Amino acid sequence: MSVELKSEPLYLKIKNHILGRIDSGEWMASTRVPSENELVKEFSVSRMTTNRALRELTDEGYLIRVAGVGTFVAELKAKSNPLEIHNIADEIRARHHDYSAEVLICEPVKANAKIATIMNINVGDMLTHSQIIHKEQGIPIQLEDRLVNEDVVPGYGDQDFTKETPYAYLIKMAPLQKVEHVVKAIIAPNSIKTILDMADEEACLLIERRTWTKERVASTAKLYHPGSRYELSGLFKPE
């Protein structure tokens, strides 16, 4: 029986149909999805249309196509651009997935000598320390360990970060002037492995980030990601 099609582009109709099955949990990771020929019959469309839908979903990381075998639902793996800063909640929702957060810590701390140097403040100055687990489909994909100078970003420690991400608040209160990124592959401490539900031998991707507003360091953060569920991907053009 053919599926009734509405006015949106046919290839998009097929994409949304497949994404709906994945989002609902009906098609889990490694599930084989219908072939191009099967989709042609189901949607009464051309092979070119089904090919475009499957190709775009593969390029976007939702599907894996194995020559001579078939097309399968890909393992959940978040992707981010290392050259840009985005709201992780927006990234997750753009993949048609559910975003949630768990706040572990949000409390005032005094800067020690190392932190004072990083933040360009005096030893003993007060900062706000937050630790937040960001989750995609209920699965931890990032532990955000952040220090914020509330002289630059007032009210940070009073926010409910289960409703608004630190990024959203920071970009609103302290627009970015300059950003420093350092990306590392590390063996995570057991405490972080437990928080991120990582395997014992799993690699951890760490992004160290420092941001400036009006010539002052607004925040510094360590962003930990399970290596099996996160990757960095970027495209740039030389000047």
C-alpha positions as MATLAB code, in Angstrom:
seq = 'MSVELKSEPLYLKIKNHILGRIDSGEWMASTRVPSENELVKEFSVSRMTTNRALRELTDEGYLIRVAGVGTFVAELKAKSNPLEIHNIADEIRARHHDYSAEVLICEPVKANAKIATIMNINVGDMLTHSQIIHKEQGIPIQLEDRLVNEDVVPGYGDQDFTKETPYAYLIKMAPLQKVEHVVKAIIAPNSIKTILDMADEEACLLIERRTWTKERVASTAKLYHPGSRYELSGLFKPE';
ca = [
       0.000    0.000    0.000;
       1.449    3.413   -0.942;
       1.868    6.180    1.636;
      -0.114    9.404    1.096;
       2.196   12.342    0.411;
       1.572   15.967    1.318;
       2.901   19.160   -0.236;
       6.413   19.157    1.294;
       9.280   17.909   -0.936;
       9.135   14.156   -1.402;
      12.718   13.503   -0.313;
      12.042   15.486    2.898;
       8.899   13.468    3.536;
      10.984   10.292    3.418;
      13.679   11.816    5.662;
      11.101   12.838    8.265;
       9.488    9.408    8.083;
      12.822    7.727    8.857;
      13.753   10.276   11.549;
      10.374    9.731   13.195;
      11.009    5.990   13.459;
      14.463    6.628   14.930;
      13.291    9.293   17.398;
      10.436    7.101   18.640;
      12.874    4.272   19.392;
      11.176    1.943   16.913;
      14.394    1.800   14.897;
      17.347    1.441   17.247;
      21.058    1.642   16.400;
      22.085   -1.039   13.865;
      18.482   -1.563   12.696;
      18.328   -2.090    8.940;
      16.146    0.540    7.256;
      14.161   -0.075    4.057;
      16.180   -0.149    0.854;
      15.849    2.402   -1.936;
      13.620   -0.003   -3.865;
      11.417   -0.607   -0.827;
      11.054    3.134   -0.251;
      10.259    3.694   -3.936;
       7.323    1.295   -3.621;
       6.176    2.546   -0.208;
       6.162    6.239   -1.145;
       5.488    5.915   -4.901;
       8.456    8.121   -5.739;
      11.521    7.901   -7.960;
      14.709    6.118   -7.046;
      16.506    9.475   -7.285;
      14.241   10.877   -4.550;
      14.832    7.997   -2.144;
      18.548    8.093   -2.887;
      18.686   11.770   -1.919;
      16.854   11.159    1.357;
      19.119    8.276    2.358;
      22.259   10.105    1.212;
      21.435   13.214    3.245;
      20.603   11.200    6.360;
      23.907    9.379    5.960;
      25.815   12.653    5.563;
      24.068   13.993    8.683;
      25.156   10.969   10.711;
      21.799    9.261   11.213;
      22.429    6.315    8.890;
      25.309    4.114    7.780;
      25.250    2.651    4.252;
      27.197   -0.560    3.689;
      27.750   -1.431    0.024;
      26.110   -4.724   -0.923;
      24.592   -5.123    2.551;
      22.120   -2.322    3.254;
      21.472    0.862    5.191;
      21.422    0.886    8.991;
      20.650    3.287   11.837;
      23.938    4.760   13.078;
      25.100    4.692   16.674;
      24.308    7.891   18.551;
      27.351   10.142   18.181;
      27.227   13.872   18.736;
      29.197   16.127   16.441;
      30.459   19.652   16.974;
      32.624   22.144   15.118;
      35.889   22.831   17.005;
      36.184   26.287   15.416;
      32.800   27.523   16.637;
      30.806   27.831   19.854;
      27.189   26.696   19.864;
      24.492   26.009   22.397;
      24.723   22.251   22.993;
      20.952   22.120   23.548;
      20.394   23.593   20.074;
      22.862   21.123   18.519;
      21.020   18.182   20.051;
      17.558   19.428   19.107;
      18.761   20.069   15.564;
      19.348   16.302   15.371;
      15.679   15.814   16.382;
      16.789   14.426   19.743;
      15.755   15.269   23.295;
      18.072   17.465   25.370;
      18.253   17.425   29.164;
      20.705   18.582   31.815;
      21.640   17.617   35.359;
      23.326   20.164   37.619;
      25.914   18.588   39.915;
      27.455   21.757   41.350;
      26.721   25.483   41.205;
      28.442   27.253   44.092;
      30.866   30.080   44.933;
      34.583   29.304   45.223;
      37.743   31.287   45.924;
      40.377   31.489   43.190;
      43.665   29.764   43.973;
      46.931   30.846   42.383;
      46.503   28.680   39.264;
      42.922   29.763   38.651;
      43.735   33.411   39.344;
      46.379   33.302   36.620;
      43.987   31.691   34.128;
      41.179   34.130   34.932;
      43.482   37.139   35.267;
      42.174   37.977   38.749;
      43.592   38.052   42.270;
      44.072   35.023   44.512;
      41.055   34.785   46.785;
      38.651   36.524   44.396;
      35.238   34.854   44.262;
      34.040   32.864   41.241;
      31.084   30.601   40.563;
      31.889   26.948   39.911;
      29.345   24.873   37.987;
      29.358   21.232   36.882;
      26.592   20.183   34.504;
      25.910   16.934   32.656;
      24.423   17.513   29.207;
      22.415   14.569   27.872;
      21.152   13.501   24.450;
      18.233   11.079   24.495;
      18.964   10.657   28.216;
      22.582    9.616   27.522;
      25.438   11.778   28.880;
      27.524   13.314   26.083;
      29.230   16.178   27.898;
      30.364   17.110   31.390;
      30.763   20.880   31.556;
      33.059   21.992   34.393;
      33.037   25.806   34.388;
      34.332   28.762   36.397;
      32.637   32.130   35.877;
      33.627   35.607   37.016;
      30.353   37.161   38.192;
      31.873   40.635   38.054;
      31.732   40.098   34.287;
      28.666   37.820   34.183;
      26.366   38.889   37.055;
      23.760   36.447   38.305;
      25.324   33.320   36.813;
      25.134   31.346   40.059;
      21.414   32.074   40.491;
      20.314   30.446   37.220;
      18.457   27.161   36.742;
      20.672   25.388   34.218;
      18.168   22.590   33.683;
      16.046   25.201   31.860;
      18.717   27.351   30.217;
      22.254   26.287   29.315;
      25.280   28.217   30.609;
      26.035   29.107   26.976;
      22.635   30.766   26.554;
      23.048   32.822   29.716;
      26.668   33.746   29.035;
      26.050   34.849   25.449;
      23.157   37.012   26.664;
      24.972   38.632   29.588;
      28.552   38.688   28.283;
      28.754   38.686   24.460;
      31.926   37.029   23.191;
      34.907   39.165   22.320;
      37.540   36.443   22.092;
      37.680   32.657   22.554;
      40.561   30.281   23.234;
      40.204   26.544   22.508;
      42.513   23.674   23.422;
      41.473   20.148   22.353;
      42.989   17.073   24.002;
      42.510   13.304   24.038;
      42.891   12.092   27.609;
      42.375    9.121   29.885;
      39.617   10.443   32.099;
      39.672   10.054   35.888;
      37.336    7.373   37.198;
      35.001   10.032   38.634;
      34.422   11.509   35.173;
      34.069    8.066   33.573;
      31.329    7.291   36.067;
      29.492   10.563   35.435;
      29.641   10.091   31.645;
      28.920    6.340   31.779;
      32.148    5.540   29.919;
      33.801    2.156   29.441;
      37.018    1.537   31.391;
      39.313    1.800   28.368;
      37.319    4.446   26.523;
      39.123    7.599   25.409;
      37.863   10.979   26.525;
      37.803   14.130   24.398;
      38.525   17.262   26.425;
      37.960   20.802   25.173;
      39.438   23.538   27.344;
      37.774   26.860   26.586;
      38.365   30.403   27.829;
      36.208   33.366   26.816;
      36.724   37.120   27.068;
      34.240   39.997   27.258;
      35.320   43.656   27.238;
      38.965   42.649   27.659;
      38.215   40.530   30.758;
      38.071   36.748   31.137;
      34.407   35.913   31.609;
      34.697   32.152   32.045;
      36.900   29.138   31.662;
      35.533   25.665   31.084;
      36.609   22.063   30.710;
      34.216   20.113   28.477;
      34.590   16.322   28.764;
      33.073   13.991   26.137;
      32.970   10.179   25.784;
      35.126    9.352   22.757;
      32.639    6.788   21.464;
      29.718    9.246   21.476;
      31.244   12.540   20.353;
      33.364   13.875   17.528;
      34.649   17.215   16.273;
      34.202   18.186   12.658;
      34.916   21.501   11.003;
      35.236   23.177    7.638;
      37.025   26.428    6.983;
      38.414   28.378    4.037;
      41.890   29.935    4.223;
      42.021   33.687    3.688;
];
